[in-house]
Amino acid sequence: MGEFVDGTAFNHEQGNRARKLFAAVVLAALDDAIADDKKYGNGPEQIARWARARDGREVLSCAGIDPNERVVSGLMEFVSKGVRTSVALSREESERRHAAEAAEAA
């Protein structure tokens, strides 16, 4: 019985690692689309094309993201904002956004 539990825990951990790896690929695709948007002005279209393509849908699914049109429009909106993923995910950016929202509410 103990071997089964250890094997299940190991497989679960491996699955989580794989999901994180594919999530990193999604973040890299977003950064590439943001760079394309700054250089050529077609970033949102590029990420939409990628997310709707077979490979993009597969990567999104493996990352644990349902590849539907709502997700595609969210990715396009994120790219159009032009904030790199490393900055958007940082604590300082989150605190700045919350401070700006609090100032607007007041």
C-alpha positions in Angstrom: 0.0 0.0 0.0 2.8 2.4 0.8 4.4 1.9 -2.6 1.1 2.9 -4.3 0.8 6.1 -2.2 4.4 7.0 -3.0 3.9 6.3 -6.7 0.8 8.4 -6.8 2.5 11.3 -5.0 5.4 11.1 -7.4 3.1 11.1 -10.4 1.1 14.0 -9.0 4.4 16.0 -8.5 5.6 15.2 -12.0 2.2 16.4 -13.4 2.6 19.7 -11.5 6.1 20.1 -12.8 4.9 19.5 -16.4 2.1 22.0 -15.9 4.5 24.7 -14.7 6.8 24.0 -17.6 3.9 24.5 -20.1 2.8 27.7 -18.2 6.3 29.0 -18.7 5.9 28.4 -22.4 2.7 30.4 -22.4 4.4 33.3 -20.6 7.2 33.2 -23.2 4.7 33.3 -26.0 3.1 36.3 -24.3 6.5 38.1 -24.0 7.2 37.3 -27.7 3.8 38.8 -28.7 4.4 41.9 -26.6 7.8 42.3 -28.3 6.1 41.9 -31.7 3.5 44.5 -30.7 6.2 47.0 -29.8 8.2 46.3 -33.0 5.5 45.6 -35.6 2.2 46.6 -34.0 0.6 43.1 -34.4 1.1 41.5 -31.0 -2.5 40.8 -30.1 -3.1 39.2 -33.6 0.0 37.1 -33.2 -1.0 35.7 -29.8 -4.5 35.1 -31.0 -3.2 33.2 -34.0 -0.9 31.1 -31.8 -3.6 30.4 -29.2 -6.1 29.3 -31.9 -3.5 27.1 -33.6 -3.3 23.4 -32.8 0.1 23.8 -31.0 -1.1 26.7 -29.0 -4.2 24.9 -27.9 -2.1 21.9 -26.9 0.3 24.1 -24.9 -2.6 25.9 -23.2 -4.3 22.6 -22.3 -1.1 21.1 -20.9 -0.6 24.3 -18.8 -4.1 23.7 -17.3 -5.7 26.5 -19.3 -8.9 25.8 -21.2 -8.2 27.1 -24.8 -11.5 28.8 -25.5 -12.3 32.2 -27.0 -12.6 33.9 -23.7 -9.0 32.9 -22.9 -7.9 34.1 -26.4 -9.5 37.5 -25.9 -7.8 37.7 -22.4 -4.4 37.0 -23.9 -5.0 39.6 -26.6 -6.0 42.2 -24.0 -2.9 41.3 -21.9 -0.6 41.8 -24.9 -2.3 45.0 -25.9 -1.4 46.5 -22.5 2.2 46.0 -23.3 3.4 45.0 -19.8 5.9 42.2 -19.9 5.0 39.1 -17.9 7.9 39.4 -15.5 6.8 42.9 -14.6 3.1 42.1 -14.4 3.7 39.2 -12.0 6.0 41.2 -9.8 5.0 42.3 -6.3 5.9 45.9 -7.0 3.6 46.1 -10.0 0.8 44.5 -8.0 1.2 47.0 -5.2 1.3 49.9 -7.7 -2.0 48.7 -9.3 -3.8 48.3 -6.0 -2.6 51.7 -4.9 -3.9 53.2 -8.2 -7.3 51.4 -7.8 -7.6 52.7 -4.2 -6.8 56.2 -5.3 -9.5 56.0 -8.0 -12.0 54.7 -5.5 -11.3 57.5 -3.1 
